[in-house]
Amino acid sequence: MVQVRIAALLLIVITGLLALFPASGRTQSPGQSRANSGAIDPGTSLFAQSASQALDRDFLSDDISFLLLDAQTGAVLASRWDHPETPIPLGSLAKPFIALAYGERHEFKYPAHICHGTSTGCWRPRGHGAVDLTSAIAYSCNSYFRVLTANMTAAEVSPTATRFGLSSPAPGISGPALAGLGGHAAGNRSLANRALENQWLISPLKIARAYLELIRRRDEPGVRLILSGMEQSARQGTGAEVDRALPRSDALAKTGTAPCTHPRHAPGDGFTVVLAPAGQPKILLLVRVHGIPGAQAARTAGQMLRRIEP
């Protein structure tokens, strides 16, 4: 009987110790100590902690926001982004999902197009010449996506958005605005606020996880073309600064420029999403840099990735 009582006491003590010191060994990421981290999962790995410390130390500018995710689980490993769950305009980062929405209604047959630059509504004055979907993703060709979305409605995009975990565009949004081509209203805060009403608003956290879903669906129709475009973007397109910063060319990238949502207003903000390595991504890095285009934000993303790449 004494032995039974001793065993029972030991069981109570062990249970109490396990409650105080859970077996998971979960530690708080240095990045979560920031007031803006909200309910983001801090991550559990040594890499998460060291990456968070490195990014906080080496990229101090308030102009830089970032989310670093585990590509396998979608968990946030490090973060410096005010309210990453709040929908904002993300510009051309929406283009891959617009392309898939188009493909579903056209048997995944995508048009060829000649981009003449300014005259056909592209950001590049002299144009991109002959483009298909892959090169349009690589160079973020606005002219191509103006043609692709000319007759598209929010309702047509909604099924694709839902499948990738994105909020659907507002019902009144249609055409090129669905691809982030609604205009930036540079230099005028009131006009900029009105411009936001004609943008597909997506939270940074959701768009990051939607890109991870692209990787999981890489064998589905249309997705491989998009991922090929992202690989080309990192190598020689608008995301080329990513590969230039890395010791080896091995990443997927997509850039975008969108209306600024900072209190300190700028004509636009640059976004870059990077997955590395390209063949089997381990991490996803989403970067926003205040007041510059997406192609320039890619340089910051590449520098950050070089600093932390596992």
C-alpha positions as CSV (number, residue, x, y, z in Angstrom):
1,M,0.0,0.0,0.0
2,V,2.9,2.4,0.8
3,Q,4.4,1.6,-2.6
4,V,1.1,2.5,-4.3
5,R,0.9,5.8,-2.5
6,I,4.5,6.7,-3.3
7,A,3.9,5.8,-7.0
8,A,0.7,8.0,-7.0
9,L,2.7,10.9,-5.5
10,L,5.4,10.5,-8.1
11,L,2.8,10.5,-10.9
12,I,1.3,13.8,-9.5
13,V,4.8,15.4,-9.3
14,I,5.7,14.3,-12.9
15,T,2.4,15.6,-14.3
16,G,3.0,18.9,-12.6
17,L,6.5,19.2,-14.0
18,L,5.3,18.4,-17.5
19,A,2.7,21.1,-17.3
20,L,5.3,23.6,-16.3
21,F,7.9,22.5,-18.9
22,P,6.0,21.2,-22.0
23,A,7.9,18.6,-24.1
24,S,7.6,20.8,-27.2
25,G,10.4,23.1,-26.0
26,R,8.6,26.0,-27.7
27,T,10.6,29.2,-27.4
28,Q,9.6,32.8,-28.3
29,S,11.1,34.0,-31.6
30,P,13.0,37.3,-31.1
31,G,10.8,38.8,-33.8
32,Q,7.6,38.2,-31.8
33,S,8.7,40.5,-29.0
34,R,7.8,43.4,-31.3
35,A,4.4,45.0,-30.6
36,N,3.2,44.3,-34.2
37,S,3.6,40.6,-34.1
38,G,0.0,39.9,-33.0
39,A,-1.0,36.2,-33.0
40,I,1.7,35.1,-35.5
41,D,3.2,31.7,-34.7
42,P,6.8,32.5,-33.6
43,G,8.2,29.3,-34.9
44,T,10.2,26.7,-32.9
45,S,13.5,26.1,-34.7
46,L,16.9,27.4,-34.1
47,F,16.8,28.7,-37.7
48,A,13.7,30.8,-36.9
49,Q,15.4,32.4,-33.9
50,S,18.7,33.2,-35.7
51,A,16.9,34.4,-38.8
52,S,14.7,36.8,-36.8
53,Q,17.7,38.1,-34.9
54,A,19.7,38.7,-38.2
55,L,16.8,40.5,-39.9
56,D,16.0,42.7,-37.0
57,R,19.7,43.6,-36.6
58,D,20.7,44.1,-40.2
59,F,17.5,45.5,-41.7
60,L,16.5,48.2,-39.2
61,S,14.8,50.6,-41.6
62,D,11.1,51.4,-40.8
63,D,10.6,51.4,-44.6
64,I,11.1,47.6,-44.7
65,S,8.4,45.1,-43.7
66,F,8.8,41.4,-44.0
67,L,7.2,38.0,-43.3
68,L,9.4,34.8,-43.2
69,L,7.5,31.5,-43.5
70,D,8.3,27.9,-43.3
71,A,7.4,26.6,-46.8
72,Q,6.4,23.2,-45.6
73,T,4.0,24.2,-42.8
74,G,3.1,27.8,-43.5
75,A,4.2,28.8,-40.0
76,V,5.6,32.3,-39.6
77,L,9.2,32.1,-38.5
78,A,9.9,35.8,-38.2
79,S,8.0,39.0,-38.8
80,R,8.1,42.8,-38.9
81,W,4.8,43.9,-40.4
82,D,2.1,46.0,-38.9
83,H,-1.1,44.0,-39.0
84,P,-0.1,41.4,-41.6
85,E,-3.6,40.0,-41.5
86,T,-5.2,43.2,-42.7
87,P,-6.1,43.3,-46.5
88,I,-4.1,45.8,-48.5
89,P,-3.4,46.3,-52.2
90,L,-0.6,44.1,-53.4
91,G,-0.3,45.0,-57.0
92,S,1.2,42.5,-59.3
93,L,1.5,39.8,-56.6
94,A,-2.1,39.0,-57.6
95,K,-1.2,38.2,-61.2
96,P,-0.5,34.4,-60.8
97,F,-4.0,33.9,-59.3
98,I,-5.6,36.1,-62.0
99,A,-3.9,33.9,-64.6
100,L,-5.3,30.7,-63.0
101,A,-8.8,32.2,-62.9
102,Y,-8.5,33.0,-66.6
103,G,-7.1,29.5,-67.4
104,E,-10.0,27.8,-65.7
105,R,-12.4,29.5,-68.0
106,H,-10.3,29.0,-71.2
107,E,-9.1,25.4,-70.8
108,F,-5.7,26.8,-69.6
109,K,-5.0,28.0,-73.1
110,Y,-3.2,31.4,-72.7
111,P,-2.9,34.0,-75.5
112,A,0.4,35.2,-77.0
113,H,0.7,39.0,-77.0
114,I,2.9,41.8,-78.4
115,C,3.7,44.3,-75.7
116,H,4.5,47.8,-77.2
117,G,5.2,49.5,-73.9
118,T,3.5,52.7,-73.0
119,S,1.0,52.6,-75.9
120,T,-0.3,49.2,-74.7
121,G,-0.3,50.2,-71.0
122,C,2.9,48.6,-69.8
123,W,5.2,49.9,-67.1
124,R,8.2,49.5,-69.4
125,P,8.1,52.4,-71.9
126,R,9.7,50.4,-74.8
127,G,7.7,47.3,-74.0
128,H,8.6,43.6,-73.7
129,G,7.9,42.5,-77.3
130,A,6.4,39.1,-77.8
131,V,5.3,37.6,-74.5
132,D,3.4,34.5,-73.3
133,L,2.1,33.7,-69.8
134,T,5.5,32.6,-68.5
135,S,7.4,35.7,-69.7
136,A,4.6,37.9,-68.6
137,I,5.0,36.6,-65.1
138,A,8.8,36.9,-65.3
139,Y,8.7,40.5,-66.4
140,S,5.4,41.4,-64.8
141,C,4.1,42.7,-68.1
142,N,1.2,45.0,-67.5
143,S,0.3,45.0,-71.2
144,Y,-0.2,41.2,-71.2
145,F,-2.4,41.3,-68.1
146,R,-4.5,44.1,-69.4
147,V,-5.4,41.9,-72.4
148,L,-5.9,38.8,-70.1
149,T,-8.3,40.6,-67.7
150,A,-10.1,42.9,-70.2
151,N,-13.5,41.2,-69.7
152,M,-12.9,39.5,-66.3
153,T,-15.1,40.1,-63.3
154,A,-14.7,39.6,-59.6
155,A,-17.2,36.7,-59.7
156,E,-15.0,34.8,-62.2
157,V,-11.9,35.2,-59.9
158,S,-13.7,34.2,-56.7
159,P,-13.5,30.4,-57.1
160,T,-9.7,30.6,-57.6
161,A,-9.3,33.0,-54.7
162,T,-11.2,30.7,-52.4
163,R,-9.2,27.6,-53.5
164,F,-6.0,29.5,-52.6
165,G,-7.2,30.8,-49.3
166,L,-7.6,34.4,-50.6
167,S,-10.5,36.8,-49.9
168,S,-12.5,37.4,-53.1
169,P,-12.3,40.7,-54.9
170,A,-15.0,43.2,-54.1
171,P,-18.0,42.8,-56.5
172,G,-17.4,46.2,-58.2
173,I,-13.8,45.4,-59.2
174,S,-13.3,44.2,-62.8
175,G,-10.8,44.2,-65.7
176,P,-7.1,45.2,-65.2
177,A,-7.8,46.4,-61.6
178,L,-8.0,42.7,-60.7
179,A,-4.3,42.3,-61.6
180,G,-3.3,45.3,-59.5
181,L,-3.5,47.8,-62.5
182,G,-5.9,50.2,-61.0
183,G,-3.6,53.2,-60.7
184,H,-1.6,54.6,-57.8
185,A,-2.8,58.3,-57.7
186,A,0.7,59.4,-56.9
187,G,1.2,62.4,-54.6
188,N,-2.4,62.9,-53.6
189,R,-3.7,61.2,-50.5
190,S,-7.4,61.7,-51.2
191,L,-7.1,60.4,-54.7
192,A,-5.0,57.5,-53.3
193,N,-7.7,56.6,-50.9
194,R,-10.2,56.5,-53.7
195,A,-7.8,54.4,-55.8
196,L,-7.9,51.8,-53.0
197,E,-11.6,51.3,-53.6
198,N,-10.7,49.9,-57.1
199,Q,-8.1,47.4,-55.9
200,W,-8.2,43.7,-55.0
201,L,-7.3,43.9,-51.3
202,I,-5.5,40.8,-49.8
203,S,-3.7,40.4,-46.5
204,P,0.1,39.9,-46.7
205,L,-0.2,36.7,-44.6
206,K,-2.8,35.2,-46.9
207,I,-0.9,36.0,-50.1
208,A,2.2,34.4,-48.7
209,R,0.4,31.2,-47.9
210,A,-1.3,31.3,-51.3
211,Y,2.1,31.2,-52.9
212,L,2.9,28.2,-50.8
213,E,-0.2,26.6,-52.2
214,L,1.1,27.2,-55.7
215,I,4.0,25.0,-54.8
216,R,1.7,22.3,-53.5
217,R,-0.3,22.4,-56.7
218,R,2.7,22.6,-59.0
219,D,1.4,19.7,-61.2
220,E,-2.0,21.3,-61.8
221,P,-2.8,22.9,-65.2
222,G,-1.4,26.5,-65.5
223,V,0.6,26.4,-62.3
224,R,3.8,25.0,-63.8
225,L,3.8,27.9,-66.3
226,I,3.5,30.4,-63.5
227,L,6.3,28.8,-61.4
228,S,8.5,28.7,-64.5
229,G,7.8,32.4,-64.9
230,M,8.8,33.0,-61.3
231,E,12.0,31.1,-61.8
232,Q,12.8,33.2,-64.8
233,S,11.9,36.4,-62.9
234,A,14.5,35.6,-60.3
235,R,17.1,34.8,-62.9
236,Q,16.6,37.7,-65.4
237,G,13.2,39.3,-64.9
238,T,11.9,41.9,-62.5
239,G,13.1,39.8,-59.6
240,A,16.7,39.4,-61.0
241,E,18.2,41.2,-58.0
242,V,17.2,38.2,-55.9
243,D,19.5,35.8,-57.8
244,R,22.3,38.4,-58.0
245,A,22.4,38.5,-54.3
246,L,22.6,34.8,-53.8
247,P,25.7,32.6,-54.1
248,R,23.8,30.4,-56.5
249,S,20.8,31.1,-58.8
250,D,18.1,29.1,-57.1
251,A,14.9,30.9,-56.2
252,L,11.4,31.7,-57.4
253,A,10.4,35.3,-57.3
254,K,7.4,37.6,-58.1
255,T,7.5,41.4,-57.7
256,G,4.8,44.0,-57.6
257,T,4.2,47.7,-57.0
258,A,1.0,48.9,-55.2
259,P,-0.5,52.0,-53.8
260,C,1.1,53.1,-50.5
261,T,-0.9,52.4,-47.4
262,H,1.7,53.9,-44.9
263,P,0.7,57.0,-42.8
264,R,3.8,58.6,-44.4
265,H,2.5,58.6,-47.9
266,A,4.6,57.7,-51.0
267,P,3.6,57.2,-54.7
268,G,3.8,53.4,-54.2
269,D,5.4,50.5,-52.3
270,G,7.4,47.7,-53.8
271,F,6.7,44.0,-53.0
272,T,8.7,40.9,-53.6
273,V,7.9,37.3,-52.7
274,V,10.7,34.8,-52.8
275,L,10.7,31.0,-52.4
276,A,14.0,29.2,-52.0
277,P,15.4,26.9,-53.1
278,A,13.5,26.8,-56.4
279,G,13.2,23.0,-56.7
280,Q,12.0,22.3,-53.2
281,P,11.4,25.5,-51.3
282,K,12.2,25.5,-47.6
283,I,11.3,29.1,-46.8
284,L,9.2,31.9,-48.2
285,L,10.1,35.6,-47.7
286,L,7.7,38.4,-48.4
287,V,9.1,41.9,-48.4
288,R,7.6,45.3,-48.7
289,V,9.8,48.4,-49.1
290,H,8.2,51.8,-48.8
291,G,8.4,54.3,-51.7
292,I,10.1,52.2,-54.4
293,P,9.0,49.8,-57.2
294,G,8.8,46.1,-56.8
295,A,11.9,45.4,-58.9
296,Q,14.0,47.5,-56.5
297,A,12.4,45.8,-53.5
298,A,13.8,42.6,-55.0
299,R,17.3,43.8,-54.1
300,T,16.3,44.1,-50.5
301,A,14.7,40.7,-50.6
302,G,17.8,39.1,-52.1
303,Q,20.1,40.7,-49.5
304,M,17.8,39.4,-46.7
305,L,17.7,36.0,-48.1
306,R,21.5,35.9,-48.5
307,R,21.8,36.7,-44.8
308,I,19.4,34.0,-43.6
309,E,19.2,31.3,-46.2
310,P,19.4,27.9,-44.5
